Amino acid sequence: MQSWFTFELDGEECRIEKEDTHRTLAAFLPTLDPCFRRFKDTDPWKGGNLVVLGDIEEEQHRFRVADAGLLLLPMLAGRQVWTPEGIQSIEPDHPVSLALHDRHFECSEDRTASLVALLFEGYYRPDLRRQGQTNDQFDGIVTRTACVPAIREAAAQVFASTEQLRHEAAIKAEKSGQESSVWTGTKDIFGDRFTKKLFQIKKRTPLQYVDEQKRRFHRPGSLTELMKLRKEYPSAHLIAGGTELATLSGSVEWPSLISLEAVRELNLFLTSEEEWEIGAMVPLTRIAEQIGRECPAFSKILRRFGARAIRNRATLGGYLANGWKRGQLTPLLMALNARVILISEDGERDAPLSQYFEEAGGTILQSHEIIRSIIIPRSTESVLSRRGITNALCDTYSVAPRRTLSEPYGTGAFSIELRDKKIAKARIAYSGIEKSPRRIREAEEFLAGKSWTEKTVFACLPLLIEEIEVDGESYADYRKQLVVTLLQKFFAQHPTPEQKKPITETAVTSFFPLDEPFFDALPTES
């Protein structure tokens, strides 16, 4: 095993030798230069201290913001890291640096630095062009004093400039039939110092690292290598995106760590006509980019799951392996009739997600198993028509003390398949109410065959109240009432079989339309 590795820090090679496998980037940076002293005190649940990772996802080169406090040093081997300080000093004329001139965001030093990182990631995002996405991009700015209009103004300036650049590049690429490469991020259209470095990145390779205390960090490249390591180190801790480090606070140390990030089979995203198969190590933001337009409920609930820096690192496999009983994503996955594929040396098993969580808490995942992938059925018109379904309604709702970075009181998800106006299939799931997330089968059976009307929904409510047993005394009455009100909200927003897009009447949607562009539409070539 090797006792050193390298990564790029602000464009320069940084060599790590015999450093503790448990040491985070946030703890390491202040030892390099006083300008990084702010990283010393970092709390992911208060916004953290952000950096930007340069990486390659299959064939796409991407910049992703991440919390330096959730990145163990060995995770960075062979990767690129850009700090806000480096971004501003390397290219003072970069659009992000220019947008910060003469603007007062009324943020602390940490939050202003996070704003730099988020603007930088947004500048290179090929998919960011609407108001709602702008909100999500900056949900890591956790502060009561931030000047939101100033942030929006800076964002509009930065993102409109990149959209103009991408528009011009697409016109040129169209003539050679390569227009798609501009919008998918497989071609460098910027040609600046940052993207030139980015497009030099190679795919992650296996790593065997040992620190001065003889603790090991393994990064296998395939399932075969992973299974071999698990047999050789049965007590090793598996680590996915690393977001669980936020709750451990340095209180746990492991003699061996096995990172799943480079396992090829766990990073695959396979799409067929009938379903999506999502590798356990695919980050949540990448999943939303793949399925968000077809399944808007997923993008919607994902925006309630941490800040963007956490969503960039969190994976669906790691999320399910942790078995979080209050998790916001689980009810929707159940309502979508998702399945989880578990593998071990003994073979593979395919389990419906509705059976993954045990009634008394915990999951069916055994110590010798890992999650290989999650399968989500698609609901395209062709798929539904073959089953005789005329319409499908799906939505999810979560209630918490604040929008992100907090424990939810409860989450509900609902999926209704209709043949004309009759309910052919209903799926109702909740988390955060009982000891484990679960589907409410009795209510689903009651709805089947009935008309999708207010009368039907109201008749179902007593059954929900009877079936749900609230776990714990904290806000027990309120959480039980949520079971009823969330289903009522679902019907209010989807009152007819044709009402697939939710009806929303709030101040936010009235005065700040989330679906509208944050800049004027660009002209098309005549």
C-alpha positions as CSV (number, residue, x, y, z in Angstrom):
1,M,0.0,0.0,0.0
2,Q,1.2,3.5,-0.7
3,S,1.6,6.2,2.0
4,W,1.1,9.2,-0.3
5,F,-1.2,10.6,-3.1
6,T,-1.7,13.8,-4.9
7,F,-4.5,16.1,-5.9
8,E,-4.7,19.5,-7.5
9,L,-5.4,22.5,-5.2
10,D,-6.2,25.7,-7.0
11,G,-4.3,24.5,-10.1
12,E,-1.2,23.3,-8.3
13,E,-0.2,19.8,-7.3
14,C,-0.7,19.1,-3.6
15,R,1.1,16.0,-2.2
16,I,-0.4,14.2,0.8
17,E,2.0,11.9,2.7
18,K,1.1,9.8,5.8
19,E,-1.8,12.2,6.7
20,D,-4.6,10.7,8.9
21,T,-7.3,8.9,6.8
22,H,-9.9,10.7,9.0
23,R,-8.6,14.2,8.4
24,T,-10.9,16.4,6.4
25,L,-10.0,19.0,3.8
26,A,-11.4,21.7,6.1
27,A,-8.9,20.6,8.8
28,F,-6.0,20.4,6.4
29,L,-6.3,23.7,4.5
30,P,-5.5,26.0,7.4
31,T,-2.1,24.2,7.8
32,L,-1.2,25.3,4.3
33,D,-1.8,29.0,4.4
34,P,-3.3,31.6,6.8
35,C,-5.8,32.7,4.1
36,F,-7.6,29.4,4.7
37,R,-8.0,30.0,8.5
38,R,-11.8,30.2,8.1
39,F,-12.0,26.5,7.2
40,K,-10.9,25.6,10.8
41,D,-14.3,26.1,12.3
42,T,-16.9,24.5,10.0
43,D,-20.3,23.1,10.6
44,P,-22.1,21.4,7.7
45,W,-25.5,22.0,9.3
46,K,-24.9,25.8,9.3
47,G,-23.9,26.0,5.6
48,G,-20.3,24.6,6.0
49,N,-17.3,25.9,4.1
50,L,-17.6,25.2,0.4
51,V,-15.0,24.3,-2.2
52,V,-15.5,23.2,-5.8
53,L,-14.5,19.8,-7.1
54,G,-13.6,19.2,-10.7
55,D,-14.6,15.7,-11.7
56,I,-15.7,13.5,-14.6
57,E,-19.1,11.7,-14.5
58,E,-19.1,9.1,-17.2
59,E,-18.3,11.3,-20.2
60,Q,-19.3,14.6,-18.7
61,H,-16.8,17.0,-17.1
62,R,-18.4,18.9,-14.2
63,F,-17.7,21.3,-11.4
64,R,-19.6,20.5,-8.2
65,V,-19.6,22.4,-4.9
66,A,-18.9,20.3,-1.8
67,D,-18.4,21.0,1.9
68,A,-14.7,20.8,2.8
69,G,-15.8,19.4,6.2
70,L,-17.3,16.4,4.6
71,L,-14.3,15.5,2.4
72,L,-11.7,13.1,3.8
73,L,-8.3,13.8,2.3
74,P,-8.0,10.4,0.6
75,M,-11.3,11.0,-1.2
76,L,-9.5,13.7,-3.2
77,A,-6.7,11.6,-4.7
78,G,-6.4,12.4,-8.4
79,R,-9.1,15.1,-8.2
80,Q,-9.2,18.9,-8.6
81,V,-10.2,21.3,-5.8
82,W,-10.8,25.0,-6.3
83,T,-11.2,27.2,-3.2
84,P,-13.1,30.5,-3.3
85,E,-9.8,32.2,-2.5
86,G,-8.1,30.5,-5.4
87,I,-10.9,31.3,-7.8
88,Q,-10.8,35.0,-7.1
89,S,-7.0,35.3,-7.1
90,I,-6.3,33.2,-10.2
91,E,-8.6,35.0,-12.6
92,P,-9.7,38.4,-11.3
93,D,-11.5,39.1,-14.6
94,H,-13.6,35.9,-14.4
95,P,-17.4,36.6,-14.6
96,V,-17.8,35.4,-11.0
97,S,-15.1,37.8,-9.6
98,L,-16.5,40.7,-11.7
99,A,-20.1,40.1,-10.4
100,L,-18.8,40.6,-6.8
101,H,-17.4,44.0,-7.4
102,D,-19.2,46.9,-5.6
103,R,-21.9,44.6,-4.3
104,H,-22.8,44.3,-0.6
105,F,-24.3,40.9,0.2
106,E,-24.4,41.5,4.0
107,C,-22.9,38.1,4.6
108,S,-20.1,36.9,6.9
109,E,-16.7,36.0,5.3
110,D,-17.7,32.3,5.3
111,R,-21.0,32.9,3.5
112,T,-19.5,35.3,1.0
113,A,-16.9,32.6,0.2
114,S,-19.7,30.1,-0.2
115,L,-21.4,32.5,-2.6
116,V,-18.3,32.6,-4.7
117,A,-18.2,28.7,-4.9
118,L,-21.9,28.5,-5.7
119,L,-21.7,31.2,-8.4
120,F,-18.7,29.4,-9.9
121,E,-20.5,26.1,-10.1
122,G,-23.6,27.8,-11.5
123,Y,-21.6,29.5,-14.2
124,Y,-20.5,26.2,-15.6
125,R,-23.8,24.3,-15.1
126,P,-25.3,23.4,-18.5
127,D,-28.8,23.1,-17.1
128,L,-29.2,26.2,-15.0
129,R,-31.6,28.8,-16.6
130,R,-34.7,29.2,-14.5
131,Q,-35.6,31.2,-11.4
132,G,-36.4,28.1,-9.3
133,Q,-33.0,26.6,-10.1
134,T,-31.4,29.9,-9.0
135,N,-33.1,29.5,-5.6
136,D,-31.8,26.0,-5.2
137,Q,-28.3,27.0,-6.2
138,F,-28.0,29.3,-3.3
139,D,-29.8,27.4,-0.5
140,G,-26.4,26.9,1.1
141,I,-26.3,30.5,2.1
142,V,-27.6,29.9,5.6
143,T,-27.9,33.4,7.2
144,R,-30.6,35.7,8.3
145,T,-28.9,38.9,7.1
146,A,-28.0,38.0,3.4
147,C,-29.1,40.6,0.9
148,V,-31.2,38.4,-1.4
149,P,-31.7,41.0,-4.1
150,A,-28.0,41.5,-4.4
151,I,-27.4,37.8,-4.7
152,R,-30.1,37.5,-7.4
153,E,-28.6,40.4,-9.3
154,A,-25.1,38.9,-9.2
155,A,-26.5,35.5,-10.2
156,A,-28.4,36.9,-13.1
157,Q,-25.3,38.7,-14.4
158,V,-23.1,35.5,-14.1
159,F,-25.6,33.0,-15.4
160,A,-26.8,35.2,-18.3
161,S,-23.2,35.6,-19.5
162,T,-22.6,31.9,-19.6
163,E,-25.9,31.3,-21.3
164,Q,-24.9,33.7,-24.0
165,L,-21.6,32.0,-24.4
166,R,-23.2,28.6,-24.6
167,H,-25.8,29.9,-27.1
168,E,-23.1,31.1,-29.4
169,A,-21.1,27.9,-29.1
170,A,-24.2,25.9,-29.9
171,I,-24.8,27.8,-33.2
172,K,-21.2,27.0,-34.2
173,A,-21.5,23.4,-33.2
174,E,-24.8,22.9,-35.0
175,K,-23.0,23.2,-38.3
176,S,-20.8,20.2,-37.5
177,G,-23.6,18.2,-35.9
178,Q,-22.1,18.4,-32.4
179,E,-24.7,20.7,-30.8
180,S,-25.6,18.2,-28.0
181,S,-22.0,18.2,-26.7
182,V,-22.4,21.9,-25.8
183,W,-25.5,21.4,-23.7
184,T,-24.3,18.1,-22.0
185,G,-20.9,19.3,-20.9
186,T,-18.8,16.9,-23.0
187,K,-17.1,19.8,-24.8
188,D,-15.1,22.7,-23.4
189,I,-16.8,25.8,-24.7
190,F,-15.2,28.2,-22.2
191,G,-11.5,27.6,-22.9
192,D,-10.5,29.4,-19.6
193,R,-7.9,28.2,-17.2
194,F,-10.4,26.4,-15.0
195,T,-12.0,24.3,-17.8
196,K,-8.7,23.6,-19.5
197,K,-7.7,21.9,-16.2
198,L,-11.1,20.3,-15.9
199,F,-10.9,18.6,-19.2
200,Q,-7.5,17.1,-18.3
201,I,-9.0,15.0,-15.6
202,K,-8.9,11.3,-15.9
203,K,-11.4,8.8,-14.5
204,R,-10.9,7.9,-10.9
205,T,-8.5,5.0,-10.4
206,P,-8.2,2.5,-7.5
207,L,-6.3,3.7,-4.4
208,Q,-4.7,1.8,-1.6
209,Y,-3.5,4.3,1.1
210,V,-2.2,3.8,4.6
211,D,-1.5,6.6,7.1
212,E,1.1,7.0,9.8
213,Q,-1.2,5.2,12.3
214,K,-1.5,2.2,9.9
215,R,-5.1,3.0,9.2
216,R,-6.1,2.1,5.7
217,F,-8.2,3.8,3.0
218,H,-9.2,1.6,0.0
219,R,-10.8,2.9,-3.2
220,P,-11.6,-0.2,-5.4
221,G,-12.5,0.3,-9.1
222,S,-14.9,-2.6,-9.6
223,L,-17.4,-4.8,-7.7
224,T,-14.9,-7.7,-7.9
225,E,-12.3,-5.7,-6.1
226,L,-14.8,-4.4,-3.6
227,M,-15.9,-7.9,-2.7
228,K,-12.3,-9.0,-2.3
229,L,-11.6,-6.1,0.1
230,R,-14.7,-6.8,2.1
231,K,-13.6,-10.4,2.6
232,E,-10.1,-9.3,3.6
233,Y,-11.2,-6.5,5.9
234,P,-14.6,-7.6,7.3
235,S,-14.7,-4.8,9.9
236,A,-14.0,-2.0,7.4
237,H,-16.5,0.8,7.2
238,L,-18.0,1.5,3.8
239,I,-18.1,5.2,2.9
240,A,-20.2,6.6,0.0
241,G,-20.5,10.4,-0.5
242,G,-19.3,11.1,3.1
243,T,-22.3,13.1,4.1
244,E,-22.8,10.9,7.2
245,L,-19.6,12.6,8.6
246,A,-21.8,15.6,9.4
247,T,-23.5,13.6,12.2
248,L,-20.4,11.8,13.5
249,S,-18.4,15.0,14.4
250,G,-15.1,13.2,14.6
251,S,-16.4,10.9,17.4
252,V,-15.8,7.7,15.4
253,E,-12.5,6.3,14.0
254,W,-12.2,3.3,11.7
255,P,-9.0,1.2,11.2
256,S,-10.1,0.6,7.6
257,L,-12.3,2.6,5.2
258,I,-13.5,1.4,1.9
259,S,-14.7,4.1,-0.5
260,L,-17.3,3.1,-3.1
261,E,-16.9,6.2,-5.3
262,A,-14.8,4.6,-8.0
263,V,-16.7,1.3,-8.3
264,R,-17.7,1.4,-12.0
265,E,-20.8,-0.7,-11.6
266,L,-22.2,1.5,-8.7
267,N,-21.8,4.6,-10.8
268,L,-23.9,3.5,-13.8
269,F,-27.2,5.2,-14.7
270,L,-29.2,2.9,-17.1
271,T,-32.4,4.1,-18.9
272,S,-34.8,1.8,-20.6
273,E,-38.3,2.3,-21.9
274,E,-39.8,0.8,-18.7
275,E,-37.5,2.0,-15.9
276,W,-34.4,3.7,-14.6
277,E,-31.7,1.7,-12.9
278,I,-29.7,4.0,-10.7
279,G,-26.3,2.9,-9.4
280,A,-25.9,3.2,-5.6
281,M,-23.1,5.7,-6.0
282,V,-24.8,8.2,-8.4
283,P,-25.1,11.5,-6.6
284,L,-28.6,12.9,-6.0
285,T,-28.1,16.0,-8.1
286,R,-27.1,13.9,-11.1
287,I,-30.2,11.8,-10.6
288,A,-32.4,14.9,-10.7
289,E,-30.6,16.0,-13.9
290,Q,-31.5,12.7,-15.5
291,I,-35.1,12.2,-14.3
292,G,-36.2,15.6,-13.1
293,R,-38.2,16.6,-16.2
294,E,-40.1,13.4,-16.4
295,C,-40.5,13.0,-12.6
296,P,-40.7,16.6,-11.2
297,A,-41.7,15.3,-7.8
298,F,-38.2,13.9,-7.4
299,S,-36.6,17.3,-8.1
300,K,-39.1,19.0,-5.8
301,I,-38.4,16.8,-2.8
302,L,-34.7,16.8,-3.4
303,R,-34.7,20.6,-2.9
304,R,-35.8,19.8,0.7
305,F,-32.9,17.4,1.2
306,G,-30.0,19.4,2.6
307,A,-28.2,22.2,0.6
308,R,-26.8,21.8,-2.9
309,A,-23.3,21.0,-1.5
310,I,-24.7,18.1,0.4
311,R,-26.9,16.9,-2.6
312,N,-23.8,16.9,-4.8
313,R,-22.2,14.3,-2.6
314,A,-25.1,12.3,-1.1
315,T,-26.0,9.1,-3.0
316,L,-29.2,7.2,-3.1
317,G,-27.3,4.0,-2.0
318,G,-25.8,5.8,1.0
319,Y,-29.1,7.3,1.9
320,L,-30.9,4.0,2.0
321,A,-28.0,2.2,3.7
322,N,-28.3,4.7,6.6
323,G,-32.0,3.8,7.0
324,W,-33.0,7.3,8.1
325,K,-36.6,6.8,9.3
326,R,-37.5,10.5,8.8
327,G,-35.9,10.7,5.3
328,Q,-37.8,12.9,2.8
329,L,-36.9,10.8,-0.2
330,T,-38.2,7.4,1.0
331,P,-42.0,8.1,0.7
332,L,-41.6,9.2,-2.9
333,L,-39.5,6.2,-3.8
334,M,-42.2,4.0,-2.3
335,A,-45.0,5.8,-4.1
336,L,-43.1,5.3,-7.4
337,N,-42.9,1.5,-6.6
338,A,-39.1,1.5,-6.6
339,R,-37.0,-1.5,-5.9
340,V,-33.6,-2.0,-4.4
341,I,-31.0,-4.5,-5.6
342,L,-28.8,-6.0,-2.8
343,I,-25.7,-8.0,-3.6
344,S,-23.2,-10.1,-1.7
345,E,-20.9,-13.0,-2.3
346,D,-24.0,-15.3,-2.0
347,G,-25.7,-13.6,-4.9
348,E,-28.3,-10.9,-5.5
349,R,-31.8,-10.2,-4.2
350,D,-34.4,-7.8,-5.5
351,A,-36.6,-6.2,-2.9
352,P,-39.5,-3.7,-3.2
353,L,-38.6,-0.5,-1.3
354,S,-41.9,-0.8,0.5
355,Q,-40.4,-4.0,2.2
356,Y,-36.9,-2.6,2.7
357,F,-37.7,-0.9,6.1
358,E,-38.6,-3.1,9.0
359,E,-41.6,-2.2,11.1
360,A,-39.7,-1.9,14.4
361,G,-37.0,0.2,12.8
362,G,-33.9,-0.7,10.8
363,T,-33.7,-2.3,7.3
364,I,-33.4,-5.7,5.7
365,L,-29.8,-4.8,4.6
366,Q,-27.5,-7.4,6.0
367,S,-23.9,-6.7,7.2
368,H,-22.5,-8.8,4.3
369,E,-24.6,-7.0,1.6
370,I,-24.3,-3.8,-0.2
371,I,-26.8,-1.9,-2.3
372,R,-26.0,-2.2,-6.0
373,S,-28.7,-0.1,-7.5
374,I,-32.2,1.3,-7.2
375,I,-34.8,0.7,-9.9
376,I,-37.6,3.2,-10.5
377,P,-40.4,2.4,-13.0
378,R,-41.1,5.1,-15.5
379,S,-44.6,6.5,-16.2
380,T,-44.4,7.6,-19.8
381,E,-47.5,7.8,-21.9
382,S,-46.5,4.7,-23.9
383,V,-45.8,2.7,-20.7
384,L,-49.1,3.7,-19.1
385,S,-51.2,3.1,-22.2
386,R,-50.0,-0.5,-22.5
387,R,-51.4,-1.0,-19.0
388,G,-54.6,0.8,-19.8
389,I,-53.8,3.8,-17.6
390,T,-55.1,7.1,-18.9
391,N,-53.5,9.4,-16.4
392,A,-51.0,9.2,-13.5
393,L,-50.7,11.8,-10.7
394,C,-47.7,11.9,-8.4
395,D,-46.5,14.4,-5.8
396,T,-44.7,14.6,-2.4
397,Y,-44.8,17.0,0.5
398,S,-42.5,17.6,3.5
399,V,-43.0,19.7,6.6
400,A,-40.0,20.8,8.6
401,P,-39.0,23.8,10.8
402,R,-37.1,25.2,7.9
403,R,-36.7,24.5,4.2
404,T,-33.4,22.6,4.3
405,L,-30.8,21.3,6.8
406,S,-33.4,20.3,9.5
407,E,-35.2,17.2,10.7
408,P,-38.7,17.0,9.1
409,Y,-41.8,16.6,11.2
410,G,-43.2,14.3,8.5
411,T,-43.2,13.6,4.7
412,G,-45.9,12.1,2.5
413,A,-45.9,11.0,-1.1
414,F,-48.9,10.0,-3.2
415,S,-49.2,8.3,-6.6
416,I,-52.6,7.7,-8.3
417,E,-53.1,5.8,-11.5
418,L,-56.4,6.4,-13.2
419,R,-58.5,4.7,-15.9
420,D,-60.5,7.7,-17.0
421,K,-61.9,9.0,-13.7
422,K,-61.6,5.7,-11.7
423,I,-58.6,5.0,-9.5
424,A,-56.8,1.9,-10.8
425,K,-53.9,2.0,-8.4
426,A,-53.1,4.1,-5.4
427,R,-49.8,4.3,-3.4
428,I,-49.6,6.3,-0.2
429,A,-46.5,6.5,1.9
430,Y,-45.2,8.5,4.9
431,S,-42.0,8.9,6.8
432,G,-41.2,10.6,10.1
433,I,-44.6,9.6,11.6
434,E,-44.2,5.9,12.7
435,K,-41.0,4.0,13.6
436,S,-40.2,3.4,10.0
437,P,-41.4,4.7,6.6
438,R,-44.2,2.7,5.1
439,R,-47.0,2.5,2.6
440,I,-50.5,2.6,4.0
441,R,-51.9,-0.5,2.2
442,E,-55.4,-0.3,3.8
443,A,-56.0,3.2,2.4
444,E,-54.6,2.2,-1.0
445,E,-57.1,-0.7,-1.2
446,F,-59.9,1.6,-0.1
447,L,-59.2,4.0,-3.0
448,A,-58.8,1.4,-5.7
449,G,-61.8,1.3,-8.0
450,K,-63.4,4.6,-6.7
451,S,-63.7,7.9,-8.5
452,W,-61.0,10.5,-8.0
453,T,-63.2,13.0,-6.2
454,E,-63.2,15.1,-3.0
455,K,-65.8,12.8,-1.5
456,T,-63.6,9.8,-2.0
457,V,-60.6,11.5,-0.5
458,F,-62.6,12.6,2.6
459,A,-63.9,9.1,3.0
460,C,-60.4,7.8,3.1
461,L,-59.2,10.2,5.9
462,P,-60.6,8.3,8.9
463,L,-58.9,5.2,7.7
464,L,-55.6,6.9,7.6
465,I,-56.0,8.3,11.1
466,E,-57.0,4.8,12.4
467,E,-54.0,3.0,10.7
468,I,-51.2,5.5,11.6
469,E,-49.5,5.1,15.0
470,V,-47.3,8.0,15.8
471,D,-43.8,7.2,17.1
472,G,-42.7,9.3,20.1
473,E,-44.4,12.2,21.9
474,S,-42.6,15.1,20.1
475,Y,-45.3,17.0,18.2
476,A,-47.4,13.7,18.1
477,D,-50.8,15.3,17.5
478,Y,-49.4,17.7,14.9
479,R,-47.6,14.9,13.0
480,K,-50.7,12.7,13.0
481,Q,-52.7,15.6,11.6
482,L,-50.1,15.9,8.8
483,V,-51.1,12.5,7.6
484,V,-54.5,13.9,6.8
485,T,-53.6,17.4,5.6
486,L,-50.9,16.2,3.2
487,L,-53.3,13.9,1.3
488,Q,-55.9,16.7,1.2
489,K,-53.2,19.0,-0.2
490,F,-52.4,16.5,-2.8
491,F,-56.0,16.4,-4.0
492,A,-56.3,20.2,-3.8
493,Q,-53.4,20.5,-6.2
494,H,-54.5,17.7,-8.5
495,P,-58.4,17.9,-8.3
496,T,-58.9,16.3,-11.7
497,P,-57.3,13.4,-13.7
498,E,-56.0,16.0,-16.2
499,Q,-54.4,18.2,-13.5
500,K,-50.9,16.7,-13.6
501,K,-49.1,20.0,-12.9
502,P,-49.9,21.1,-9.3
503,I,-52.2,24.0,-8.8
504,T,-50.3,26.4,-6.5
505,E,-51.5,29.8,-5.3
506,T,-48.9,31.3,-3.0
507,A,-47.0,34.6,-2.8
508,V,-43.9,32.9,-4.1
509,T,-45.5,31.7,-7.3
510,S,-47.5,34.8,-7.8
511,F,-44.7,37.3,-7.5
512,F,-41.7,35.2,-8.4
513,P,-42.6,32.6,-11.0
514,L,-40.1,29.8,-10.5
515,D,-40.4,28.4,-14.0
516,E,-39.5,31.6,-15.8
517,P,-36.0,32.3,-17.0
518,F,-33.8,34.6,-14.9
519,F,-32.7,36.5,-18.0
520,D,-34.4,37.5,-21.3
521,A,-34.7,34.8,-23.9
522,L,-31.8,34.7,-26.3
523,P,-32.6,35.2,-30.0
524,T,-32.4,32.2,-32.3
525,E,-30.4,32.3,-35.4
526,S,-32.5,33.3,-38.4
